Amino acid sequence: MGAGQDVNVDARLRVRGVEGLHFADASILPTLPGGNTNAAPIMVGEKASDLILGD
């Protein structure tokens, strides 16, 4: 996830190269969390719900 040319998912969770597809999963994180590994996927899901509902 990020803004560079080598990322597959942008900050709005849109998959590059596929129109209308959003992806919310822990695999989009650029680095693995060092502490609570459950918190990062929960936050990705929260971000996805905010984007879907229009915040």
HTML snippet that shows the backbone in 3Dmol.js (N, CA, C, O; Angstrom):
<script src="https://3Dmol.org/build/3Dmol-min.js"></script>
<div id="view" style="width:600px;height:400px;position:relative"></div>
<script>
const pdb = `
ATOM      1  N   MET A   1       0.850  -1.159   0.000  1.00  0.00           N
ATOM      2  CA  MET A   1       0.000   0.000   0.000  1.00  0.00           C
ATOM      3  C   MET A   1       0.899   1.226   0.000  1.00  0.00           C
ATOM      4  O   MET A   1       1.878   1.286   0.743  1.00  0.00           O
ATOM      5  N   GLY A   2       0.572   2.179  -0.815  1.00  0.00           N
ATOM      6  CA  GLY A   2       1.369   3.383  -0.855  1.00  0.00           C
ATOM      7  C   GLY A   2       1.101   4.203  -2.087  1.00  0.00           C
ATOM      8  O   GLY A   2       0.036   4.106  -2.697  1.00  0.00           O
ATOM      9  N   ALA A   3       2.087   5.025  -2.454  1.00  0.00           N
ATOM     10  CA  ALA A   3       1.894   5.952  -3.555  1.00  0.00           C
ATOM     11  C   ALA A   3       2.894   5.750  -4.689  1.00  0.00           C
ATOM     12  O   ALA A   3       2.817   6.463  -5.690  1.00  0.00           O
ATOM     13  N   GLY A   4       3.814   4.825  -4.576  1.00  0.00           N
ATOM     14  CA  GLY A   4       4.828   4.630  -5.602  1.00  0.00           C
ATOM     15  C   GLY A   4       4.332   3.830  -6.791  1.00  0.00           C
ATOM     16  O   GLY A   4       3.188   3.376  -6.820  1.00  0.00           O
ATOM     17  N   GLN A   5       5.202   3.664  -7.765  1.00  0.00           N
ATOM     18  CA  GLN A   5       4.867   2.911  -8.972  1.00  0.00           C
ATOM     19  C   GLN A   5       4.892   1.405  -8.731  1.00  0.00           C
ATOM     20  O   GLN A   5       4.306   0.655  -9.511  1.00  0.00           O
ATOM     21  N   ASP A   6       5.546   0.953  -7.686  1.00  0.00           N
ATOM     22  CA  ASP A   6       5.700  -0.480  -7.459  1.00  0.00           C
ATOM     23  C   ASP A   6       4.702  -1.047  -6.450  1.00  0.00           C
ATOM     24  O   ASP A   6       4.861  -2.183  -6.004  1.00  0.00           O
ATOM     25  N   VAL A   7       3.673  -0.274  -6.081  1.00  0.00           N
ATOM     26  CA  VAL A   7       2.673  -0.759  -5.132  1.00  0.00           C
ATOM     27  C   VAL A   7       1.441  -1.257  -5.878  1.00  0.00           C
ATOM     28  O   VAL A   7       1.141  -0.790  -6.977  1.00  0.00           O
ATOM     29  N   ASN A   8       0.738  -2.194  -5.284  1.00  0.00           N
ATOM     30  CA  ASN A   8      -0.446  -2.765  -5.914  1.00  0.00           C
ATOM     31  C   ASN A   8      -1.739  -2.139  -5.418  1.00  0.00           C
ATOM     32  O   ASN A   8      -2.756  -2.196  -6.109  1.00  0.00           O
ATOM     33  N   VAL A   9      -1.714  -1.539  -4.228  1.00  0.00           N
ATOM     34  CA  VAL A   9      -2.906  -0.959  -3.625  1.00  0.00           C
ATOM     35  C   VAL A   9      -2.582   0.466  -3.194  1.00  0.00           C
ATOM     36  O   VAL A   9      -1.566   0.702  -2.541  1.00  0.00           O
ATOM     37  N   ASP A  10      -3.453   1.428  -3.562  1.00  0.00           N
ATOM     38  CA  ASP A  10      -3.194   2.810  -3.169  1.00  0.00           C
ATOM     39  C   ASP A  10      -3.800   3.096  -1.794  1.00  0.00           C
ATOM     40  O   ASP A  10      -4.321   2.189  -1.145  1.00  0.00           O
ATOM     41  N   ALA A  11      -3.735   4.343  -1.352  1.00  0.00           N
ATOM     42  CA  ALA A  11      -4.195   4.716  -0.013  1.00  0.00           C
ATOM     43  C   ALA A  11      -5.711   4.598   0.143  1.00  0.00           C
ATOM     44  O   ALA A  11      -6.213   4.548   1.266  1.00  0.00           O
ATOM     45  N   ARG A  12      -6.434   4.552  -0.956  1.00  0.00           N
ATOM     46  CA  ARG A  12      -7.896   4.371  -0.903  1.00  0.00           C
ATOM     47  C   ARG A  12      -8.276   2.909  -1.121  1.00  0.00           C
ATOM     48  O   ARG A  12      -9.428   2.595  -1.423  1.00  0.00           O
ATOM     49  N   LEU A  13      -7.289   2.013  -0.964  1.00  0.00           N
ATOM     50  CA  LEU A  13      -7.470   0.557  -1.052  1.00  0.00           C
ATOM     51  C   LEU A  13      -7.924   0.085  -2.429  1.00  0.00           C
ATOM     52  O   LEU A  13      -8.518  -0.987  -2.550  1.00  0.00           O
ATOM     53  N   ARG A  14      -7.651   0.880  -3.479  1.00  0.00           N
ATOM     54  CA  ARG A  14      -7.983   0.491  -4.845  1.00  0.00           C
ATOM     55  C   ARG A  14      -6.830  -0.299  -5.442  1.00  0.00           C
ATOM     56  O   ARG A  14      -5.666   0.077  -5.300  1.00  0.00           O
ATOM     57  N   VAL A  15      -7.160  -1.391  -6.106  1.00  0.00           N
ATOM     58  CA  VAL A  15      -6.144  -2.218  -6.749  1.00  0.00           C
ATOM     59  C   VAL A  15      -5.769  -1.567  -8.073  1.00  0.00           C
ATOM     60  O   VAL A  15      -6.636  -1.249  -8.886  1.00  0.00           O
ATOM     61  N   ARG A  16      -4.473  -1.371  -8.282  1.00  0.00           N
ATOM     62  CA  ARG A  16      -4.005  -0.749  -9.520  1.00  0.00           C
ATOM     63  C   ARG A  16      -4.234  -1.683 -10.699  1.00  0.00           C
ATOM     64  O   ARG A  16      -3.938  -2.876 -10.628  1.00  0.00           O
ATOM     65  N   GLY A  17      -4.760  -1.133 -11.775  1.00  0.00           N
ATOM     66  CA  GLY A  17      -4.959  -1.893 -12.993  1.00  0.00           C
ATOM     67  C   GLY A  17      -6.289  -2.625 -13.079  1.00  0.00           C
ATOM     68  O   GLY A  17      -6.593  -3.224 -14.111  1.00  0.00           O
ATOM     69  N   VAL A  18      -7.091  -2.590 -12.014  1.00  0.00           N
ATOM     70  CA  VAL A  18      -8.397  -3.254 -12.019  1.00  0.00           C
ATOM     71  C   VAL A  18      -9.428  -2.243 -11.530  1.00  0.00           C
ATOM     72  O   VAL A  18      -9.428  -1.864 -10.358  1.00  0.00           O
ATOM     73  N   GLU A  19     -10.294  -1.814 -12.418  1.00  0.00           N
ATOM     74  CA  GLU A  19     -11.273  -0.796 -12.071  1.00  0.00           C
ATOM     75  C   GLU A  19     -12.377  -1.377 -11.183  1.00  0.00           C
ATOM     76  O   GLU A  19     -12.907  -2.452 -11.464  1.00  0.00           O
ATOM     77  N   GLY A  20     -12.715  -0.665 -10.121  1.00  0.00           N
ATOM     78  CA  GLY A  20     -13.809  -1.052  -9.244  1.00  0.00           C
ATOM     79  C   GLY A  20     -13.460  -2.079  -8.186  1.00  0.00           C
ATOM     80  O   GLY A  20     -14.347  -2.527  -7.459  1.00  0.00           O
ATOM     81  N   LEU A  21     -12.207  -2.466  -8.075  1.00  0.00           N
ATOM     82  CA  LEU A  21     -11.812  -3.465  -7.084  1.00  0.00           C
ATOM     83  C   LEU A  21     -11.034  -2.804  -5.955  1.00  0.00           C
ATOM     84  O   LEU A  21     -10.034  -2.124  -6.186  1.00  0.00           O
ATOM     85  N   HIS A  22     -11.504  -3.014  -4.736  1.00  0.00           N
ATOM     86  CA  HIS A  22     -10.834  -2.530  -3.537  1.00  0.00           C
ATOM     87  C   HIS A  22     -10.417  -3.746  -2.729  1.00  0.00           C
ATOM     88  O   HIS A  22     -11.082  -4.781  -2.765  1.00  0.00           O
ATOM     89  N   PHE A  23      -9.305  -3.620  -1.994  1.00  0.00           N
ATOM     90  CA  PHE A  23      -8.761  -4.759  -1.276  1.00  0.00           C
ATOM     91  C   PHE A  23      -8.429  -4.340   0.143  1.00  0.00           C
ATOM     92  O   PHE A  23      -7.663  -3.399   0.351  1.00  0.00           O
ATOM     93  N   ALA A  24      -8.997  -5.030   1.120  1.00  0.00           N
ATOM     94  CA  ALA A  24      -8.745  -4.734   2.533  1.00  0.00           C
ATOM     95  C   ALA A  24      -8.286  -6.011   3.216  1.00  0.00           C
ATOM     96  O   ALA A  24      -9.099  -6.856   3.591  1.00  0.00           O
ATOM     97  N   ASP A  25      -6.986  -6.142   3.373  1.00  0.00           N
ATOM     98  CA  ASP A  25      -6.405  -7.345   3.945  1.00  0.00           C
ATOM     99  C   ASP A  25      -5.049  -6.967   4.533  1.00  0.00           C
ATOM    100  O   ASP A  25      -4.464  -5.961   4.133  1.00  0.00           O
ATOM    101  N   ALA A  26      -4.553  -7.744   5.458  1.00  0.00           N
ATOM    102  CA  ALA A  26      -3.258  -7.452   6.074  1.00  0.00           C
ATOM    103  C   ALA A  26      -2.109  -7.564   5.080  1.00  0.00           C
ATOM    104  O   ALA A  26      -1.034  -7.019   5.331  1.00  0.00           O
ATOM    105  N   SER A  27      -2.302  -8.247   3.975  1.00  0.00           N
ATOM    106  CA  SER A  27      -1.221  -8.424   3.002  1.00  0.00           C
ATOM    107  C   SER A  27      -0.874  -7.136   2.265  1.00  0.00           C
ATOM    108  O   SER A  27       0.150  -7.091   1.584  1.00  0.00           O
ATOM    109  N   ILE A  28      -1.684  -6.091   2.375  1.00  0.00           N
ATOM    110  CA  ILE A  28      -1.367  -4.829   1.704  1.00  0.00           C
ATOM    111  C   ILE A  28      -0.379  -3.989   2.490  1.00  0.00           C
ATOM    112  O   ILE A  28       0.139  -3.004   1.965  1.00  0.00           O
ATOM    113  N   LEU A  29      -0.105  -4.352   3.734  1.00  0.00           N
ATOM    114  CA  LEU A  29       0.814  -3.580   4.569  1.00  0.00           C
ATOM    115  C   LEU A  29       2.250  -3.751   4.086  1.00  0.00           C
ATOM    116  O   LEU A  29       2.676  -4.867   3.791  1.00  0.00           O
ATOM    117  N   PRO A  30       3.000  -2.650   4.002  1.00  0.00           N
ATOM    118  CA  PRO A  30       4.370  -2.740   3.490  1.00  0.00           C
ATOM    119  C   PRO A  30       5.340  -3.471   4.425  1.00  0.00           C
ATOM    120  O   PRO A  30       6.304  -4.078   3.959  1.00  0.00           O
ATOM    121  N   THR A  31       5.096  -3.419   5.728  1.00  0.00           N
ATOM    122  CA  THR A  31       5.934  -4.139   6.690  1.00  0.00           C
ATOM    123  C   THR A  31       5.036  -4.852   7.691  1.00  0.00           C
ATOM    124  O   THR A  31       3.909  -4.422   7.941  1.00  0.00           O
ATOM    125  N   LEU A  32       5.530  -5.927   8.254  1.00  0.00           N
ATOM    126  CA  LEU A  32       4.756  -6.659   9.245  1.00  0.00           C
ATOM    127  C   LEU A  32       4.784  -5.931  10.579  1.00  0.00           C
ATOM    128  O   LEU A  32       5.828  -5.411  10.972  1.00  0.00           O
ATOM    129  N   PRO A  33       3.649  -5.884  11.288  1.00  0.00           N
ATOM    130  CA  PRO A  33       3.657  -5.227  12.593  1.00  0.00           C
ATOM    131  C   PRO A  33       4.486  -6.020  13.594  1.00  0.00           C
ATOM    132  O   PRO A  33       4.511  -7.250  13.552  1.00  0.00           O
ATOM    133  N   GLY A  34       5.157  -5.323  14.483  1.00  0.00           N
ATOM    134  CA  GLY A  34       6.013  -5.985  15.455  1.00  0.00           C
ATOM    135  C   GLY A  34       5.311  -6.348  16.745  1.00  0.00           C
ATOM    136  O   GLY A  34       5.774  -7.221  17.480  1.00  0.00           O
ATOM    137  N   GLY A  35       4.201  -5.689  17.029  1.00  0.00           N
ATOM    138  CA  GLY A  35       3.504  -5.943  18.285  1.00  0.00           C
ATOM    139  C   GLY A  35       2.268  -6.792  18.074  1.00  0.00           C
ATOM    140  O   GLY A  35       2.360  -7.962  17.705  1.00  0.00           O
ATOM    141  N   ASN A  36       1.132  -6.207  18.305  1.00  0.00           N
ATOM    142  CA  ASN A  36      -0.145  -6.901  18.182  1.00  0.00           C
ATOM    143  C   ASN A  36      -0.462  -7.106  16.703  1.00  0.00           C
ATOM    144  O   ASN A  36      -0.826  -6.155  16.011  1.00  0.00           O
ATOM    145  N   THR A  37      -0.329  -8.320  16.222  1.00  0.00           N
ATOM    146  CA  THR A  37      -0.540  -8.590  14.795  1.00  0.00           C
ATOM    147  C   THR A  37      -2.010  -8.549  14.412  1.00  0.00           C
ATOM    148  O   THR A  37      -2.324  -8.547  13.221  1.00  0.00           O
ATOM    149  N   ASN A  38      -2.908  -8.516  15.361  1.00  0.00           N
ATOM    150  CA  ASN A  38      -4.336  -8.436  15.070  1.00  0.00           C
ATOM    151  C   ASN A  38      -4.796  -6.992  14.864  1.00  0.00           C
ATOM    152  O   ASN A  38      -5.786  -6.754  14.174  1.00  0.00           O
ATOM    153  N   ALA A  39      -4.096  -6.038  15.448  1.00  0.00           N
ATOM    154  CA  ALA A  39      -4.522  -4.639  15.395  1.00  0.00           C
ATOM    155  C   ALA A  39      -4.419  -4.058  13.991  1.00  0.00           C
ATOM    156  O   ALA A  39      -5.307  -3.312  13.580  1.00  0.00           O
ATOM    157  N   ALA A  40      -3.378  -4.371  13.251  1.00  0.00           N
ATOM    158  CA  ALA A  40      -3.193  -3.805  11.917  1.00  0.00           C
ATOM    159  C   ALA A  40      -4.317  -4.214  10.955  1.00  0.00           C
ATOM    160  O   ALA A  40      -4.858  -3.338  10.280  1.00  0.00           O
ATOM    161  N   PRO A  41      -4.696  -5.489  10.854  1.00  0.00           N
ATOM    162  CA  PRO A  41      -5.818  -5.836   9.970  1.00  0.00           C
ATOM    163  C   PRO A  41      -7.144  -5.211  10.411  1.00  0.00           C
ATOM    164  O   PRO A  41      -7.987  -4.889   9.573  1.00  0.00           O
ATOM    165  N   ILE A  42      -7.328  -5.039  11.713  1.00  0.00           N
ATOM    166  CA  ILE A  42      -8.542  -4.382  12.187  1.00  0.00           C
ATOM    167  C   ILE A  42      -8.578  -2.936  11.712  1.00  0.00           C
ATOM    168  O   ILE A  42      -9.627  -2.443  11.297  1.00  0.00           O
ATOM    169  N   MET A  43      -7.448  -2.261  11.770  1.00  0.00           N
ATOM    170  CA  MET A  43      -7.396  -0.868  11.309  1.00  0.00           C
ATOM    171  C   MET A  43      -7.581  -0.757   9.792  1.00  0.00           C
ATOM    172  O   MET A  43      -8.184   0.204   9.313  1.00  0.00           O
ATOM    173  N   VAL A  44      -7.074  -1.722   9.045  1.00  0.00           N
ATOM    174  CA  VAL A  44      -7.307  -1.741   7.597  1.00  0.00           C
ATOM    175  C   VAL A  44      -8.802  -1.890   7.330  1.00  0.00           C
ATOM    176  O   VAL A  44      -9.344  -1.224   6.449  1.00  0.00           O
ATOM    177  N   GLY A  45      -9.464  -2.756   8.082  1.00  0.00           N
ATOM    178  CA  GLY A  45     -10.911  -2.924   7.940  1.00  0.00           C
ATOM    179  C   GLY A  45     -11.681  -1.674   8.315  1.00  0.00           C
ATOM    180  O   GLY A  45     -12.669  -1.335   7.662  1.00  0.00           O
ATOM    181  N   GLU A  46     -11.240  -0.980   9.363  1.00  0.00           N
ATOM    182  CA  GLU A  46     -11.871   0.279   9.753  1.00  0.00           C
ATOM    183  C   GLU A  46     -11.730   1.326   8.649  1.00  0.00           C
ATOM    184  O   GLU A  46     -12.677   2.051   8.344  1.00  0.00           O
ATOM    185  N   LYS A  47     -10.544   1.396   8.060  1.00  0.00           N
ATOM    186  CA  LYS A  47     -10.316   2.341   6.963  1.00  0.00           C
ATOM    187  C   LYS A  47     -11.215   1.994   5.771  1.00  0.00           C
ATOM    188  O   LYS A  47     -11.789   2.884   5.143  1.00  0.00           O
ATOM    189  N   ALA A  48     -11.333   0.705   5.467  1.00  0.00           N
ATOM    190  CA  ALA A  48     -12.186   0.275   4.352  1.00  0.00           C
ATOM    191  C   ALA A  48     -13.643   0.647   4.619  1.00  0.00           C
ATOM    192  O   ALA A  48     -14.335   1.117   3.715  1.00  0.00           O
ATOM    193  N   SER A  49     -14.111   0.445   5.833  1.00  0.00           N
ATOM    194  CA  SER A  49     -15.506   0.788   6.145  1.00  0.00           C
ATOM    195  C   SER A  49     -15.734   2.286   6.045  1.00  0.00           C
ATOM    196  O   SER A  49     -16.791   2.715   5.582  1.00  0.00           O
ATOM    197  N   ASP A  50     -14.759   3.100   6.471  1.00  0.00           N
ATOM    198  CA  ASP A  50     -14.879   4.548   6.318  1.00  0.00           C
ATOM    199  C   ASP A  50     -14.956   4.944   4.850  1.00  0.00           C
ATOM    200  O   ASP A  50     -15.742   5.816   4.481  1.00  0.00           O
ATOM    201  N   LEU A  51     -14.152   4.314   4.021  1.00  0.00           N
ATOM    202  CA  LEU A  51     -14.172   4.626   2.585  1.00  0.00           C
ATOM    203  C   LEU A  51     -15.478   4.193   1.934  1.00  0.00           C
ATOM    204  O   LEU A  51     -16.000   4.897   1.069  1.00  0.00           O
ATOM    205  N   ILE A  52     -16.009   3.050   2.336  1.00  0.00           N
ATOM    206  CA  ILE A  52     -17.247   2.548   1.749  1.00  0.00           C
ATOM    207  C   ILE A  52     -18.443   3.393   2.170  1.00  0.00           C
ATOM    208  O   ILE A  52     -19.307   3.715   1.354  1.00  0.00           O
ATOM    209  N   LEU A  53     -18.484   3.746   3.446  1.00  0.00           N
ATOM    210  CA  LEU A  53     -19.621   4.497   3.956  1.00  0.00           C
ATOM    211  C   LEU A  53     -19.539   5.993   3.647  1.00  0.00           C
ATOM    212  O   LEU A  53     -20.513   6.719   3.844  1.00  0.00           O
ATOM    213  N   GLY A  54     -18.413   6.446   3.176  1.00  0.00           N
ATOM    214  CA  GLY A  54     -18.258   7.846   2.787  1.00  0.00           C
ATOM    215  C   GLY A  54     -17.836   8.769   3.896  1.00  0.00           C
ATOM    216  O   GLY A  54     -17.850   9.989   3.730  1.00  0.00           O
ATOM    217  N   ASP A  55     -17.459   8.206   5.032  1.00  0.00           N
ATOM    218  CA  ASP A  55     -16.952   8.939   6.195  1.00  0.00           C
ATOM    219  C   ASP A  55     -17.783  10.146   6.477  1.00  0.00           C
ATOM    220  O   ASP A  55     -17.500  10.883   7.423  1.00  0.00           O
TER     221      ASP A  55
END
`;
const viewer = $3Dmol.createViewer("view");
viewer.addModel(pdb, "pdb");
viewer.setStyle({}, {cartoon: {color: "spectrum"}});
viewer.zoomTo();
viewer.render();
</script>
